[in-house]
Amino acid sequence: MIRDEPKQRLVAEGGIAAATNAEVGEGADVVFVMVVNDEHVRDVLFGENGLIETLRPGAAVILTATIGKQQAQDIAARLSGKGIHMIDSGVSGGLPGANAGTLTLMASGPKAVFDENLDVLRAVGDENGIFHVGEEIGAGQVVKACMQALVGVTFQGTFEALVLGAKAGVKAEVLLDVLGSSVVGSTLFKRTTSFVIDRDFVDTGSHIAVTWKDLGLTLDLAREAAVPMPSTALANQLFQTGKTMFPGEDNWAIVKVLEQMADTIVTSDKA
């Protein structure tokens, strides 16, 4: 389904709206496909009025959705049958990075295709954050899966630390200031803690269900590669719990799961 509101915003910014995916592909040299899951990707590309109907041989699809290694390879093979190139490029940076055009890109596929489309990648990616991670389609998915493992356990550790501090009588701003200036003071820690302090759990651009899906794909790859990932598995279960309890909310809402378990609330000077 093509939503009307984003189309209106595009037009307001000087863009040209299209009625169908096929219309987007008409005359296009490169098309970004940035959707949630494998089903959405296949619908955009191969569904009714899909891009496959109009993209010319030699055009490129830049796939930024996190869908898994095998799925990306299957889609690339199908596009290749029509003479269409694909760059498999996971992204990181969230809503702020997307809005600023400073996403980190982990692109895989033939280097020649990557080089040919580098200027297009620079339109959405940070100049120092665009990486060619391998010639084989799917390598981008693998790098993103590794990143999501670290994201998941960082979320889990952040929530646990905040709840421990709250239960033991330390306000969240103190943890933000001290831990944020320490070796563990990542951008993710600081951003997550700020949202928790503000109790801002809805419409922040980072939904629980997406992270839960991504962690599931990481664990799928771990099973395929016979790699034990106990911390990631626990983070996935925590997100499963949060998705069940707070299905319409964003990642930061997971803290409420641990708050309920510990019978406390992460407090701040704003409270």
Rosetta blueprint (number, residue, H / E / L):
1 M L
2 I L
3 R L
4 D H
5 E H
6 P H
7 K H
8 Q H
9 R H
10 L H
11 V H
12 A H
13 E L
14 G L
15 G L
16 I L
17 A L
18 A L
19 A L
20 T L
21 N H
22 A H
23 E H
24 V H
25 G H
26 E L
27 G L
28 A L
29 D L
30 V E
31 V E
32 F E
33 V E
34 M L
35 V L
36 V L
37 N L
38 D H
39 E H
40 H H
41 V H
42 R H
43 D H
44 V H
45 L H
46 F H
47 G L
48 E L
49 N L
50 G L
51 L H
52 I H
53 E H
54 T L
55 L L
56 R L
57 P L
58 G L
59 A L
60 A E
61 V E
62 I E
63 L E
64 T L
65 A L
66 T L
67 I L
68 G L
69 K H
70 Q H
71 Q H
72 A H
73 Q H
74 D H
75 I H
76 A H
77 A H
78 R H
79 L H
80 S H
81 G L
82 K L
83 G L
84 I L
85 H E
86 M E
87 I E
88 D E
89 S E
90 G E
91 V E
92 S E
93 G L
94 G H
95 L H
96 P H
97 G H
98 A H
99 N H
100 A H
101 G L
102 T L
103 L E
104 T E
105 L E
106 M E
107 A E
108 S E
109 G L
110 P L
111 K H
112 A H
113 V H
114 F H
115 D H
116 E H
117 N L
118 L H
119 D H
120 V H
121 L H
122 R H
123 A L
124 V L
125 G E
126 D E
127 E E
128 N E
129 G E
130 I E
131 F E
132 H E
133 V E
134 G E
135 E L
136 E L
137 I L
138 G L
139 A H
140 G H
141 Q H
142 V H
143 V H
144 K H
145 A H
146 C H
147 M H
148 Q H
149 A H
150 L H
151 V H
152 G H
153 V H
154 T H
155 F H
156 Q H
157 G H
158 T H
159 F H
160 E H
161 A H
162 L H
163 V H
164 L H
165 G H
166 A H
167 K H
168 A L
169 G L
170 V L
171 K L
172 A H
173 E H
174 V H
175 L H
176 L H
177 D H
178 V H
179 L H
180 G H
181 S L
182 S L
183 V L
184 V L
185 G L
186 S L
187 T H
188 L H
189 F H
190 K H
191 R H
192 T H
193 T H
194 S H
195 F H
196 V H
197 I H
198 D H
199 R L
200 D L
201 F L
202 V L
203 D L
204 T L
205 G L
206 S L
207 H E
208 I H
209 A H
210 V H
211 T H
212 W H
213 K H
214 D H
215 L H
216 G H
217 L H
218 T H
219 L H
220 D H
221 L H
222 A H
223 R H
224 E H
225 A H
226 A L
227 V L
228 P L
229 M L
230 P H
231 S H
232 T H
233 A H
234 L H
235 A H
236 N H
237 Q H
238 L H
239 F H
240 Q H
241 T H
242 G H
243 K H
244 T H
245 M H
246 F L
247 P L
248 G L
249 E L
250 D E
251 N H
252 W H
253 A H
254 I H
255 V H
256 K H
257 V H
258 L H
259 E H
260 Q H
261 M H
262 A H
263 D L
264 T L
265 I L
266 V L
267 T L
268 S L
269 D L
270 K L
271 A L
